[in-house]
Each structure stands twice: as structure tokens, then as C-alpha cells.
């Protein structure tokens, strides 16, 4: 399977979708029966629902495990102002 997860909720949400989407899609009855349009629709909703039912904690843990690096510009601004960003 190939998919583009653009991470509107951040890169961690894209990683969550990557980790959970395909297995969820395979469980959708419409997908199994060849109704791919409805299967994909339901599977997208299923990932969204799973985020609100505990998935956001997994997303938060991913972010804690891999904190975002400061952008080069923010590093320079921090050096100039003396503030840590």
C-alpha cells in the first residue's frame, strides 16, 4: 500500500496514521467486499475516531520520544537575544 500522510496534526499524527491505517482498512467489511470507495471512507474516519479514543496519547508519547529540533533560524535568534527558544 502507498499513502501520503501529510500530518495536518503534526508529523506525529502522520506517523500514527502510517502505523495504524492499513490494518484498520483490512478490517472494514466494505473494503473486503470490493467496495473500495466506502472502505477507504470508513477507514479514514476510523483512524480519526481512534485518535480521539486513546490514540492522542500515543501521538504525545511519540513527540516526547522524538522532540522537534529547533530550526536554524530560531537557534540564531536565541543566540542574538540571549533567550533560549
PyMOL Python script that loads the backbone (N, CA, C, O; Angstrom):
from pymol import cmd

cmd.read_pdbstr("""\
ATOM      1  N   UNK A   1       0.835  -1.170   0.000  1.00  0.00           N
ATOM      2  CA  UNK A   1       0.000   0.000   0.000  1.00  0.00           C
ATOM      3  C   UNK A   1       0.879   1.232   0.000  1.00  0.00           C
ATOM      4  O   UNK A   1       1.950   1.253   0.607  1.00  0.00           O
ATOM      5  N   UNK A   2       0.416   2.244  -0.681  1.00  0.00           N
ATOM      6  CA  UNK A   2       1.118   3.522  -0.738  1.00  0.00           C
ATOM      7  C   UNK A   2       0.168   4.598  -0.263  1.00  0.00           C
ATOM      8  O   UNK A   2      -0.991   4.628  -0.677  1.00  0.00           O
ATOM      9  N   UNK A   3       0.640   5.485   0.599  1.00  0.00           N
ATOM     10  CA  UNK A   3      -0.193   6.582   1.072  1.00  0.00           C
ATOM     11  C   UNK A   3       0.650   7.791   1.397  1.00  0.00           C
ATOM     12  O   UNK A   3       1.838   7.676   1.697  1.00  0.00           O
ATOM     13  N   UNK A   4       0.031   8.941   1.336  1.00  0.00           N
ATOM     14  CA  UNK A   4       0.694  10.180   1.727  1.00  0.00           C
ATOM     15  C   UNK A   4      -0.044  10.705   2.952  1.00  0.00           C
ATOM     16  O   UNK A   4      -1.223  11.051   2.879  1.00  0.00           O
ATOM     17  N   UNK A   5       0.655  10.759   4.066  1.00  0.00           N
ATOM     18  CA  UNK A   5       0.084  11.261   5.301  1.00  0.00           C
ATOM     19  C   UNK A   5       0.784  12.579   5.584  1.00  0.00           C
ATOM     20  O   UNK A   5       1.936  12.594   6.018  1.00  0.00           O
ATOM     21  N   UNK A   6       0.092  13.685   5.338  1.00  0.00           N
ATOM     22  CA  UNK A   6       0.759  14.984   5.378  1.00  0.00           C
ATOM     23  C   UNK A   6       0.859  15.593   6.764  1.00  0.00           C
ATOM     24  O   UNK A   6       1.514  16.623   6.927  1.00  0.00           O
ATOM     25  N   UNK A   7       0.245  15.005   7.749  1.00  0.00           N
ATOM     26  CA  UNK A   7       0.454  15.457   9.113  1.00  0.00           C
ATOM     27  C   UNK A   7      -0.161  16.791   9.457  1.00  0.00           C
ATOM     28  O   UNK A   7       0.491  17.613  10.100  1.00  0.00           O
ATOM     29  N   UNK A   8      -1.420  17.041   9.044  1.00  0.00           N
ATOM     30  CA  UNK A   8      -2.081  18.289   9.428  1.00  0.00           C
ATOM     31  C   UNK A   8      -2.047  18.482  10.934  1.00  0.00           C
ATOM     32  O   UNK A   8      -2.002  19.614  11.417  1.00  0.00           O
ATOM     33  N   UNK A   9      -2.068  17.393  11.673  1.00  0.00           N
ATOM     34  CA  UNK A   9      -1.983  17.482  13.126  1.00  0.00           C
ATOM     35  C   UNK A   9      -0.556  17.389  13.614  1.00  0.00           C
ATOM     36  O   UNK A   9      -0.321  17.266  14.816  1.00  0.00           O
ATOM     37  N   UNK A  10       0.389  17.446  12.718  1.00  0.00           N
ATOM     38  CA  UNK A  10       1.799  17.321  13.057  1.00  0.00           C
ATOM     39  C   UNK A  10       2.355  16.018  12.516  1.00  0.00           C
ATOM     40  O   UNK A  10       1.611  15.100  12.171  1.00  0.00           O
ATOM     41  N   UNK A  11       3.657  15.955  12.449  1.00  0.00           N
ATOM     42  CA  UNK A  11       4.318  14.764  11.929  1.00  0.00           C
ATOM     43  C   UNK A  11       4.007  13.520  12.733  1.00  0.00           C
ATOM     44  O   UNK A  11       3.997  12.413  12.195  1.00  0.00           O
ATOM     45  N   UNK A  12       3.753  13.697  14.031  1.00  0.00           N
ATOM     46  CA  UNK A  12       3.454  12.546  14.880  1.00  0.00           C
ATOM     47  C   UNK A  12       2.114  11.910  14.509  1.00  0.00           C
ATOM     48  O   UNK A  12       1.956  10.692  14.594  1.00  0.00           O
ATOM     49  N   UNK A  13       1.153  12.736  14.098  1.00  0.00           N
ATOM     50  CA  UNK A  13      -0.148  12.202  13.662  1.00  0.00           C
ATOM     51  C   UNK A  13       0.030  11.415  12.365  1.00  0.00           C
ATOM     52  O   UNK A  13      -0.600  10.376  12.172  1.00  0.00           O
ATOM     53  N   UNK A  14       0.886  11.915  11.482  1.00  0.00           N
ATOM     54  CA  UNK A  14       1.175  11.185  10.244  1.00  0.00           C
ATOM     55  C   UNK A  14       1.802   9.831  10.562  1.00  0.00           C
ATOM     56  O   UNK A  14       1.474   8.830   9.925  1.00  0.00           O
ATOM     57  N   UNK A  15       2.695   9.796  11.539  1.00  0.00           N
ATOM     58  CA  UNK A  15       3.310   8.529  11.943  1.00  0.00           C
ATOM     59  C   UNK A  15       2.266   7.587  12.539  1.00  0.00           C
ATOM     60  O   UNK A  15       2.298   6.381  12.293  1.00  0.00           O
ATOM     61  N   UNK A  16       1.347   8.139  13.317  1.00  0.00           N
ATOM     62  CA  UNK A  16       0.264   7.329  13.894  1.00  0.00           C
ATOM     63  C   UNK A  16      -0.578   6.707  12.778  1.00  0.00           C
ATOM     64  O   UNK A  16      -0.876   5.512  12.802  1.00  0.00           O
ATOM     65  N   UNK A  17      -0.956   7.530  11.806  1.00  0.00           N
ATOM     66  CA  UNK A  17      -1.760   7.033  10.691  1.00  0.00           C
ATOM     67  C   UNK A  17      -1.013   5.947   9.934  1.00  0.00           C
ATOM     68  O   UNK A  17      -1.596   4.926   9.569  1.00  0.00           O
ATOM     69  N   UNK A  18       0.258   6.162   9.700  1.00  0.00           N
ATOM     70  CA  UNK A  18       1.068   5.163   8.999  1.00  0.00           C
ATOM     71  C   UNK A  18       1.075   3.839   9.763  1.00  0.00           C
ATOM     72  O   UNK A  18       0.986   2.769   9.161  1.00  0.00           O
ATOM     73  N   UNK A  19       1.179   3.917  11.074  1.00  0.00           N
ATOM     74  CA  UNK A  19       1.264   2.714  11.900  1.00  0.00           C
ATOM     75  C   UNK A  19      -0.067   1.970  12.003  1.00  0.00           C
ATOM     76  O   UNK A  19      -0.071   0.752  12.185  1.00  0.00           O
ATOM     77  N   UNK A  20      -1.196   2.672  11.892  1.00  0.00           N
ATOM     78  CA  UNK A  20      -2.487   2.051  12.185  1.00  0.00           C
ATOM     79  C   UNK A  20      -3.445   1.942  11.007  1.00  0.00           C
ATOM     80  O   UNK A  20      -4.399   1.165  11.056  1.00  0.00           O
ATOM     81  N   UNK A  21      -3.206   2.702   9.961  1.00  0.00           N
ATOM     82  CA  UNK A  21      -4.199   2.790   8.890  1.00  0.00           C
ATOM     83  C   UNK A  21      -4.429   1.476   8.146  1.00  0.00           C
ATOM     84  O   UNK A  21      -5.569   1.032   8.007  1.00  0.00           O
ATOM     85  N   UNK A  22      -3.367   0.864   7.676  1.00  0.00           N
ATOM     86  CA  UNK A  22      -3.518  -0.304   6.808  1.00  0.00           C
ATOM     87  C   UNK A  22      -4.261  -1.453   7.490  1.00  0.00           C
ATOM     88  O   UNK A  22      -5.149  -2.061   6.892  1.00  0.00           O
ATOM     89  N   UNK A  23      -3.903  -1.745   8.724  1.00  0.00           N
ATOM     90  CA  UNK A  23      -4.585  -2.835   9.438  1.00  0.00           C
ATOM     91  C   UNK A  23      -6.067  -2.517   9.632  1.00  0.00           C
ATOM     92  O   UNK A  23      -6.921  -3.394   9.500  1.00  0.00           O
ATOM     93  N   UNK A  24      -6.363  -1.253   9.946  1.00  0.00           N
ATOM     94  CA  UNK A  24      -7.765  -0.853  10.095  1.00  0.00           C
ATOM     95  C   UNK A  24      -8.525  -0.994   8.792  1.00  0.00           C
ATOM     96  O   UNK A  24      -9.669  -1.447   8.787  1.00  0.00           O
ATOM     97  N   UNK A  25      -7.910  -0.616   7.696  1.00  0.00           N
ATOM     98  CA  UNK A  25      -8.555  -0.738   6.383  1.00  0.00           C
ATOM     99  C   UNK A  25      -8.904  -2.190   6.089  1.00  0.00           C
ATOM    100  O   UNK A  25      -9.993  -2.478   5.591  1.00  0.00           O
ATOM    101  N   UNK A  26      -8.002  -3.093   6.388  1.00  0.00           N
ATOM    102  CA  UNK A  26      -8.233  -4.524   6.106  1.00  0.00           C
ATOM    103  C   UNK A  26      -9.401  -5.097   6.897  1.00  0.00           C
ATOM    104  O   UNK A  26      -9.943  -6.138   6.528  1.00  0.00           O
ATOM    105  N   UNK A  27      -9.791  -4.440   7.969  1.00  0.00           N
ATOM    106  CA  UNK A  27     -10.893  -4.934   8.803  1.00  0.00           C
ATOM    107  C   UNK A  27     -12.254  -4.393   8.377  1.00  0.00           C
ATOM    108  O   UNK A  27     -13.279  -4.860   8.875  1.00  0.00           O
ATOM    109  N   UNK A  28     -12.288  -3.432   7.481  1.00  0.00           N
ATOM    110  CA  UNK A  28     -13.543  -2.826   7.034  1.00  0.00           C
ATOM    111  C   UNK A  28     -14.253  -3.777   6.073  1.00  0.00           C
ATOM    112  O   UNK A  28     -13.684  -4.178   5.058  1.00  0.00           O
ATOM    113  N   UNK A  29     -15.480  -4.133   6.389  1.00  0.00           N
ATOM    114  CA  UNK A  29     -16.236  -5.099   5.572  1.00  0.00           C
ATOM    115  C   UNK A  29     -16.385  -4.647   4.126  1.00  0.00           C
ATOM    116  O   UNK A  29     -16.212  -5.444   3.205  1.00  0.00           O
ATOM    117  N   UNK A  30     -16.702  -3.386   3.924  1.00  0.00           N
ATOM    118  CA  UNK A  30     -16.894  -2.890   2.557  1.00  0.00           C
ATOM    119  C   UNK A  30     -15.610  -3.052   1.732  1.00  0.00           C
ATOM    120  O   UNK A  30     -15.662  -3.395   0.551  1.00  0.00           O
ATOM    121  N   UNK A  31     -14.484  -2.806   2.354  1.00  0.00           N
ATOM    122  CA  UNK A  31     -13.204  -2.974   1.658  1.00  0.00           C
ATOM    123  C   UNK A  31     -13.003  -4.440   1.282  1.00  0.00           C
ATOM    124  O   UNK A  31     -12.612  -4.754   0.158  1.00  0.00           O
ATOM    125  N   UNK A  32     -13.275  -5.334   2.235  1.00  0.00           N
ATOM    126  CA  UNK A  32     -13.129  -6.769   1.974  1.00  0.00           C
ATOM    127  C   UNK A  32     -14.013  -7.221   0.820  1.00  0.00           C
ATOM    128  O   UNK A  32     -13.648  -8.126   0.069  1.00  0.00           O
ATOM    129  N   UNK A  33     -15.173  -6.594   0.679  1.00  0.00           N
ATOM    130  CA  UNK A  33     -16.134  -6.983  -0.355  1.00  0.00           C
ATOM    131  C   UNK A  33     -15.893  -6.261  -1.685  1.00  0.00           C
ATOM    132  O   UNK A  33     -16.651  -6.451  -2.636  1.00  0.00           O
ATOM    133  N   UNK A  34     -14.860  -5.447  -1.756  1.00  0.00           N
ATOM    134  CA  UNK A  34     -14.526  -4.773  -3.006  1.00  0.00           C
ATOM    135  C   UNK A  34     -15.121  -3.395  -3.179  1.00  0.00           C
ATOM    136  O   UNK A  34     -14.921  -2.763  -4.217  1.00  0.00           O
ATOM    137  N   UNK A  35     -15.855  -2.911  -2.177  1.00  0.00           N
ATOM    138  CA  UNK A  35     -16.384  -1.546  -2.240  1.00  0.00           C
ATOM    139  C   UNK A  35     -15.304  -0.624  -1.669  1.00  0.00           C
ATOM    140  O   UNK A  35     -15.384  -0.177  -0.524  1.00  0.00           O
ATOM    141  N   UNK A  36     -14.290  -0.352  -2.502  1.00  0.00           N
ATOM    142  CA  UNK A  36     -13.114   0.376  -2.038  1.00  0.00           C
ATOM    143  C   UNK A  36     -13.426   1.815  -1.654  1.00  0.00           C
ATOM    144  O   UNK A  36     -12.864   2.336  -0.691  1.00  0.00           O
ATOM    145  N   UNK A  37     -14.313   2.456  -2.393  1.00  0.00           N
ATOM    146  CA  UNK A  37     -14.656   3.841  -2.076  1.00  0.00           C
ATOM    147  C   UNK A  37     -15.192   3.949  -0.652  1.00  0.00           C
ATOM    148  O   UNK A  37     -14.731   4.784   0.126  1.00  0.00           O
ATOM    149  N   UNK A  38     -16.157   3.115  -0.316  1.00  0.00           N
ATOM    150  CA  UNK A  38     -16.736   3.148   1.030  1.00  0.00           C
ATOM    151  C   UNK A  38     -15.742   2.629   2.065  1.00  0.00           C
ATOM    152  O   UNK A  38     -15.706   3.125   3.192  1.00  0.00           O
ATOM    153  N   UNK A  39     -14.948   1.650   1.698  1.00  0.00           N
ATOM    154  CA  UNK A  39     -13.934   1.121   2.609  1.00  0.00           C
ATOM    155  C   UNK A  39     -12.910   2.172   2.999  1.00  0.00           C
ATOM    156  O   UNK A  39     -12.548   2.303   4.169  1.00  0.00           O
ATOM    157  N   UNK A  40     -12.444   2.927   1.994  1.00  0.00           N
ATOM    158  CA  UNK A  40     -11.486   3.993   2.291  1.00  0.00           C
ATOM    159  C   UNK A  40     -12.135   5.092   3.126  1.00  0.00           C
ATOM    160  O   UNK A  40     -11.522   5.603   4.063  1.00  0.00           O
ATOM    161  N   UNK A  41     -13.364   5.455   2.793  1.00  0.00           N
ATOM    162  CA  UNK A  41     -14.055   6.494   3.559  1.00  0.00           C
ATOM    163  C   UNK A  41     -14.147   6.097   5.025  1.00  0.00           C
ATOM    164  O   UNK A  41     -13.806   6.877   5.914  1.00  0.00           O
ATOM    165  N   UNK A  42     -14.613   4.870   5.268  1.00  0.00           N
ATOM    166  CA  UNK A  42     -14.774   4.409   6.653  1.00  0.00           C
ATOM    167  C   UNK A  42     -13.433   4.275   7.367  1.00  0.00           C
ATOM    168  O   UNK A  42     -13.335   4.545   8.564  1.00  0.00           O
ATOM    169  N   UNK A  43     -12.409   3.863   6.642  1.00  0.00           N
ATOM    170  CA  UNK A  43     -11.114   3.673   7.292  1.00  0.00           C
ATOM    171  C   UNK A  43     -10.498   5.005   7.710  1.00  0.00           C
ATOM    172  O   UNK A  43      -9.849   5.083   8.753  1.00  0.00           O
ATOM    173  N   UNK A  44     -10.692   6.050   6.911  1.00  0.00           N
ATOM    174  CA  UNK A  44     -10.200   7.373   7.311  1.00  0.00           C
ATOM    175  C   UNK A  44     -10.912   7.832   8.579  1.00  0.00           C
ATOM    176  O   UNK A  44     -10.286   8.356   9.501  1.00  0.00           O
ATOM    177  N   UNK A  45     -12.224   7.630   8.614  1.00  0.00           N
ATOM    178  CA  UNK A  45     -12.984   8.008   9.808  1.00  0.00           C
ATOM    179  C   UNK A  45     -12.549   7.190  11.015  1.00  0.00           C
ATOM    180  O   UNK A  45     -12.490   7.700  12.134  1.00  0.00           O
ATOM    181  N   UNK A  46     -12.244   5.918  10.780  1.00  0.00           N
ATOM    182  CA  UNK A  46     -11.818   5.036  11.867  1.00  0.00           C
ATOM    183  C   UNK A  46     -10.514   5.530  12.500  1.00  0.00           C
ATOM    184  O   UNK A  46     -10.376   5.513  13.723  1.00  0.00           O
ATOM    185  N   UNK A  47      -9.575   5.964  11.689  1.00  0.00           N
ATOM    186  CA  UNK A  47      -8.319   6.499  12.239  1.00  0.00           C
ATOM    187  C   UNK A  47      -8.600   7.759  13.039  1.00  0.00           C
ATOM    188  O   UNK A  47      -8.035   7.948  14.116  1.00  0.00           O
ATOM    189  N   UNK A  48      -9.462   8.620  12.528  1.00  0.00           N
ATOM    190  CA  UNK A  48      -9.806   9.847  13.243  1.00  0.00           C
ATOM    191  C   UNK A  48     -10.442   9.527  14.594  1.00  0.00           C
ATOM    192  O   UNK A  48     -10.100  10.141  15.605  1.00  0.00           O
ATOM    193  N   UNK A  49     -11.349   8.584  14.609  1.00  0.00           N
ATOM    194  CA  UNK A  49     -12.004   8.175  15.857  1.00  0.00           C
ATOM    195  C   UNK A  49     -10.987   7.571  16.817  1.00  0.00           C
ATOM    196  O   UNK A  49     -11.022   7.849  18.016  1.00  0.00           O
ATOM    197  N   UNK A  50     -10.077   6.745  16.296  1.00  0.00           N
ATOM    198  CA  UNK A  50      -9.095   6.102  17.172  1.00  0.00           C
ATOM    199  C   UNK A  50      -8.154   7.128  17.804  1.00  0.00           C
ATOM    200  O   UNK A  50      -7.676   6.931  18.921  1.00  0.00           O
ATOM    201  N   UNK A  51      -7.891   8.219  17.090  1.00  0.00           N
ATOM    202  CA  UNK A  51      -7.072   9.286  17.680  1.00  0.00           C
ATOM    203  C   UNK A  51      -7.750   9.867  18.909  1.00  0.00           C
ATOM    204  O   UNK A  51      -7.086  10.180  19.897  1.00  0.00           O
ATOM    205  N   UNK A  52      -9.055  10.010  18.856  1.00  0.00           N
ATOM    206  CA  UNK A  52      -9.794  10.587  19.978  1.00  0.00           C
ATOM    207  C   UNK A  52     -10.120   9.572  21.064  1.00  0.00           C
ATOM    208  O   UNK A  52     -10.629   9.937  22.124  1.00  0.00           O
ATOM    209  N   UNK A  53      -9.836   8.320  20.812  1.00  0.00           N
ATOM    210  CA  UNK A  53     -10.095   7.264  21.799  1.00  0.00           C
ATOM    211  C   UNK A  53      -8.789   6.618  22.248  1.00  0.00           C
ATOM    212  O   UNK A  53      -8.660   5.394  22.236  1.00  0.00           O
ATOM    213  N   UNK A  54      -7.835   7.435  22.638  1.00  0.00           N
ATOM    214  CA  UNK A  54      -6.572   6.928  23.159  1.00  0.00           C
ATOM    215  C   UNK A  54      -5.385   7.127  22.242  1.00  0.00           C
ATOM    216  O   UNK A  54      -4.244   7.093  22.703  1.00  0.00           O
ATOM    217  N   UNK A  55      -5.617   7.332  20.975  1.00  0.00           N
ATOM    218  CA  UNK A  55      -4.519   7.499  20.038  1.00  0.00           C
ATOM    219  C   UNK A  55      -3.709   8.754  20.263  1.00  0.00           C
ATOM    220  O   UNK A  55      -2.514   8.788  19.969  1.00  0.00           O
ATOM    221  N   UNK A  56      -4.349   9.787  20.783  1.00  0.00           N
ATOM    222  CA  UNK A  56      -3.618  11.037  21.020  1.00  0.00           C
ATOM    223  C   UNK A  56      -2.532  10.858  22.070  1.00  0.00           C
ATOM    224  O   UNK A  56      -1.519  11.558  22.041  1.00  0.00           O
ATOM    225  N   UNK A  57      -2.732   9.932  22.992  1.00  0.00           N
ATOM    226  CA  UNK A  57      -1.683   9.653  23.976  1.00  0.00           C
ATOM    227  C   UNK A  57      -0.479   9.019  23.284  1.00  0.00           C
ATOM    228  O   UNK A  57       0.667   9.329  23.610  1.00  0.00           O
ATOM    229  N   UNK A  58      -0.744   8.135  22.331  1.00  0.00           N
ATOM    230  CA  UNK A  58       0.358   7.542  21.553  1.00  0.00           C
ATOM    231  C   UNK A  58       1.091   8.625  20.757  1.00  0.00           C
ATOM    232  O   UNK A  58       2.319   8.610  20.666  1.00  0.00           O
ATOM    233  N   UNK A  59       0.340   9.558  20.185  1.00  0.00           N
ATOM    234  CA  UNK A  59       0.927  10.669  19.439  1.00  0.00           C
ATOM    235  C   UNK A  59       1.796  11.515  20.369  1.00  0.00           C
ATOM    236  O   UNK A  59       2.914  11.887  20.013  1.00  0.00           O
ATOM    237  N   UNK A  60       1.280  11.816  21.555  1.00  0.00           N
ATOM    238  CA  UNK A  60       2.034  12.624  22.523  1.00  0.00           C
ATOM    239  C   UNK A  60       3.310  11.905  22.954  1.00  0.00           C
ATOM    240  O   UNK A  60       4.357  12.533  23.112  1.00  0.00           O
ATOM    241  N   UNK A  61       3.222  10.601  23.142  1.00  0.00           N
ATOM    242  CA  UNK A  61       4.406   9.830  23.535  1.00  0.00           C
ATOM    243  C   UNK A  61       5.449   9.846  22.424  1.00  0.00           C
ATOM    244  O   UNK A  61       6.646   9.946  22.692  1.00  0.00           O
ATOM    245  N   UNK A  62       5.000   9.747  21.190  1.00  0.00           N
ATOM    246  CA  UNK A  62       5.921   9.823  20.048  1.00  0.00           C
ATOM    247  C   UNK A  62       6.641  11.164  20.050  1.00  0.00           C
ATOM    248  O   UNK A  62       7.844  11.228  19.799  1.00  0.00           O
ATOM    249  N   UNK A  63       5.906  12.235  20.334  1.00  0.00           N
ATOM    250  CA  UNK A  63       6.514  13.571  20.364  1.00  0.00           C
ATOM    251  C   UNK A  63       7.499  13.688  21.524  1.00  0.00           C
ATOM    252  O   UNK A  63       8.561  14.293  21.380  1.00  0.00           O
ATOM    253  N   UNK A  64       7.149  13.110  22.676  1.00  0.00           N
ATOM    254  CA  UNK A  64       8.080  13.146  23.818  1.00  0.00           C
ATOM    255  C   UNK A  64       9.345  12.348  23.521  1.00  0.00           C
ATOM    256  O   UNK A  64      10.442  12.747  23.910  1.00  0.00           O
ATOM    257  N   UNK A  65       9.191  11.225  22.833  1.00  0.00           N
ATOM    258  CA  UNK A  65      10.327  10.377  22.497  1.00  0.00           C
ATOM    259  C   UNK A  65      11.229  11.000  21.433  1.00  0.00           C
ATOM    260  O   UNK A  65      12.423  10.706  21.374  1.00  0.00           O
ATOM    261  N   UNK A  66      10.652  11.861  20.592  1.00  0.00           N
ATOM    262  CA  UNK A  66      11.386  12.490  19.491  1.00  0.00           C
ATOM    263  C   UNK A  66      11.066  13.972  19.441  1.00  0.00           C
ATOM    264  O   UNK A  66      10.361  14.415  18.534  1.00  0.00           O
ATOM    265  N   UNK A  67      11.569  14.756  20.399  1.00  0.00           N
ATOM    266  CA  UNK A  67      11.229  16.183  20.408  1.00  0.00           C
ATOM    267  C   UNK A  67      11.725  16.876  19.137  1.00  0.00           C
ATOM    268  O   UNK A  67      12.801  16.560  18.628  1.00  0.00           O
ATOM    269  N   UNK A  68      10.931  17.824  18.630  1.00  0.00           N
ATOM    270  CA  UNK A  68      11.341  18.512  17.408  1.00  0.00           C
ATOM    271  C   UNK A  68      12.608  19.336  17.649  1.00  0.00           C
ATOM    272  O   UNK A  68      12.791  19.936  18.708  1.00  0.00           O
ATOM    273  N   UNK A  69      13.458  19.346  16.652  1.00  0.00           N
ATOM    274  CA  UNK A  69      14.687  20.144  16.741  1.00  0.00           C
ATOM    275  C   UNK A  69      14.353  21.600  16.460  1.00  0.00           C
ATOM    276  O   UNK A  69      13.413  21.899  15.723  1.00  0.00           O
ATOM    277  N   UNK A  70      15.117  22.494  17.043  1.00  0.00           N
ATOM    278  CA  UNK A  70      14.930  23.918  16.755  1.00  0.00           C
ATOM    279  C   UNK A  70      15.338  24.178  15.312  1.00  0.00           C
ATOM    280  O   UNK A  70      16.285  23.582  14.799  1.00  0.00           O
ATOM    281  N   UNK A  71      14.624  25.057  14.684  1.00  0.00           N
ATOM    282  CA  UNK A  71      15.006  25.449  13.333  1.00  0.00           C
ATOM    283  C   UNK A  71      16.284  26.275  13.417  1.00  0.00           C
ATOM    284  O   UNK A  71      16.539  26.914  14.437  1.00  0.00           O
ATOM    285  N   UNK A  72      17.086  26.269  12.362  1.00  0.00           N
ATOM    286  CA  UNK A  72      18.312  27.084  12.378  1.00  0.00           C
ATOM    287  C   UNK A  72      18.041  28.556  12.689  1.00  0.00           C
ATOM    288  O   UNK A  72      18.817  29.200  13.395  1.00  0.00           O
ATOM    289  N   UNK A  73      16.934  29.085  12.156  1.00  0.00           N
ATOM    290  CA  UNK A  73      16.608  30.489  12.417  1.00  0.00           C
ATOM    291  C   UNK A  73      16.361  30.722  13.902  1.00  0.00           C
ATOM    292  O   UNK A  73      16.833  31.714  14.457  1.00  0.00           O
ATOM    293  N   UNK A  74      15.634  29.829  14.548  1.00  0.00           N
ATOM    294  CA  UNK A  74      15.361  30.002  15.978  1.00  0.00           C
ATOM    295  C   UNK A  74      16.642  29.887  16.792  1.00  0.00           C
ATOM    296  O   UNK A  74      16.782  30.566  17.810  1.00  0.00           O
ATOM    297  N   UNK A  75      17.576  29.049  16.371  1.00  0.00           N
ATOM    298  CA  UNK A  75      18.858  28.953  17.066  1.00  0.00           C
ATOM    299  C   UNK A  75      19.611  30.278  16.971  1.00  0.00           C
ATOM    300  O   UNK A  75      20.174  30.756  17.956  1.00  0.00           O
ATOM    301  N   UNK A  76      19.615  30.862  15.782  1.00  0.00           N
ATOM    302  CA  UNK A  76      20.302  32.144  15.590  1.00  0.00           C
ATOM    303  C   UNK A  76      19.637  33.228  16.420  1.00  0.00           C
ATOM    304  O   UNK A  76      20.321  34.002  17.090  1.00  0.00           O
ATOM    305  N   UNK A  77      18.305  33.296  16.386  1.00  0.00           N
ATOM    306  CA  UNK A  77      17.589  34.313  17.160  1.00  0.00           C
ATOM    307  C   UNK A  77      17.844  34.153  18.646  1.00  0.00           C
ATOM    308  O   UNK A  77      17.989  35.140  19.368  1.00  0.00           O
ATOM    309  N   UNK A  78      17.898  32.901  19.106  1.00  0.00           N
ATOM    310  CA  UNK A  78      18.195  32.663  20.510  1.00  0.00           C
ATOM    311  C   UNK A  78      19.581  33.151  20.885  1.00  0.00           C
ATOM    312  O   UNK A  78      19.787  33.686  21.974  1.00  0.00           O
ATOM    313  N   UNK A  79      20.536  32.962  19.974  1.00  0.00           N
ATOM    314  CA  UNK A  79      21.908  33.419  20.228  1.00  0.00           C
ATOM    315  C   UNK A  79      21.965  34.941  20.277  1.00  0.00           C
ATOM    316  O   UNK A  79      22.683  35.510  21.099  1.00  0.00           O
ATOM    317  N   UNK A  80      21.217  35.596  19.406  1.00  0.00           N
ATOM    318  CA  UNK A  80      21.243  37.064  19.315  1.00  0.00           C
ATOM    319  C   UNK A  80      20.554  37.693  20.525  1.00  0.00           C
ATOM    320  O   UNK A  80      21.060  38.663  21.090  1.00  0.00           O
ATOM    321  N   UNK A  81      19.422  37.159  20.920  1.00  0.00           N
ATOM    322  CA  UNK A  81      18.640  37.746  22.006  1.00  0.00           C
ATOM    323  C   UNK A  81      19.075  37.257  23.381  1.00  0.00           C
ATOM    324  O   UNK A  81      18.742  37.865  24.398  1.00  0.00           O
ATOM    325  N   UNK A  82      19.820  36.158  23.406  1.00  0.00           N
ATOM    326  CA  UNK A  82      20.222  35.588  24.681  1.00  0.00           C
ATOM    327  C   UNK A  82      19.144  34.741  25.309  1.00  0.00           C
ATOM    328  O   UNK A  82      19.339  34.194  26.394  1.00  0.00           O
ATOM    329  N   UNK A  83      17.992  34.621  24.637  1.00  0.00           N
ATOM    330  CA  UNK A  83      16.894  33.810  25.147  1.00  0.00           C
ATOM    331  C   UNK A  83      16.978  32.415  24.569  1.00  0.00           C
ATOM    332  O   UNK A  83      17.380  32.225  23.422  1.00  0.00           O
ATOM    333  N   UNK A  84      16.595  31.447  25.372  1.00  0.00           N
ATOM    334  CA  UNK A  84      16.512  30.074  24.881  1.00  0.00           C
ATOM    335  C   UNK A  84      15.114  29.878  24.316  1.00  0.00           C
ATOM    336  O   UNK A  84      14.116  30.149  24.984  1.00  0.00           O
ATOM    337  N   UNK A  85      15.056  29.404  23.078  1.00  0.00           N
ATOM    338  CA  UNK A  85      13.741  29.190  22.470  1.00  0.00           C
ATOM    339  C   UNK A  85      13.337  27.752  22.576  1.00  0.00           C
ATOM    340  O   UNK A  85      12.257  27.378  22.118  1.00  0.00           O
TER     341      UNK A  85
END
""", "prot")
cmd.dss("prot")
cmd.show_as("cartoon", "prot")
cmd.util.cbc("prot")
cmd.orient("prot")
